[in-house]
């Protein structure tokens, strides 16, 4: 019974700590202020490689922006589809839209980072908004984010758009982004220091102050990475600049992947720079399994054992310990599910994703270990025909 009590205690702690941090962070993770406008010129910079399905809707959503002076620069990164043609056609009727033709990818550069670096050098705007082609903005998004950047006195603003999920792998896994972010990042500490260890961001939406961007090295400083959401914020913080993240659920939306394979490979492509980093994958896997997977299954097994013992008239030698095990497991189940239920409501996520939380965690961990295995075997994961 003592071993069961110890295990139940460990499970409870591993579930309760992320739950508590999530609840605290949920109050700190706010959307940019409403009814804002900016007089600064904002350059919206979009790296595009084979984005004919997305680019028109993305650009049109930007052009509908209100209370912001902007220009839109799209870099066609060796697309083999109609991406360039679509952007060129929009530019003929809208002078704020410009098409830039990409250059051959230099050695040692990731394609997206190279495209963003070229885009940043093609404008003299004071604010640079790096946006993925699959993101859609509301008319007030740019003005509110630009005003928030200045009001917060930060150099790099990032946010997580609402995730549009359709397929089962999408709704099972992508809502975990908010759980991992808010359950494991001490946002109070992030905002009180510029230490790179507390960096967090989303590569789909980066709004940078121009001077700070180039002073920190910009995308040239992270040229070889795929994990710009993490590495860009680290780069700014190393240079002494403040960064912050905000809730963009109301202001932006994105459908990241459109098939189960795309979800798997998309999450795996930069996993070894994040959760699957060799130095952290083992402890993180243990924490997630103990705190997010075991509570429900351990509680179910214990309940079945306890009920069957009572049914046959068996008694426990240490009834107080048995009762404590039951209490700890019940609290662990609540703690493991509460963040997901709160996130489903706040971030407009599917409830079925929250209810299948343990399965989502197991699948996420499988992707992380797959990515690490590919790295150890020196078999890089291809993305958009590049490794």
Secondary structure, DSSP 8 states (H G I E B T S, - for coil): -HHHHHHHHHHHHHHHHHHHHHHHHHHH-----SS----SEEEEEEEESS-TTTHHHHHHHHHT--S-EEEEEEEE-S-SSSHHHHHHHHHHH-TTEEEEE-----TT--HHHHHHHHHHTT---SEEEEE-TTEEE-TTHHHHHHHHHHHHT-SEEEEEEEE---SHHHHHHTTHHHHHHHHH--HHHHHH---GGG----TTEEEEEHHHHHHTTGGGGGTT-S-HHHHHHHHHHHTT--EEEEEEEEEEEE---SSHHHHHHHHHTTGGGTTT-TTTHHHHHHHHIIIIIHHHHHHHHHHHHHHHHHHTT---TTHHHHHHHHHHHHHHHHHHHHHHHHHHHHTT--HHHHHTHHHHHHHHHHHHHHHHHHHHTT----BTTB-
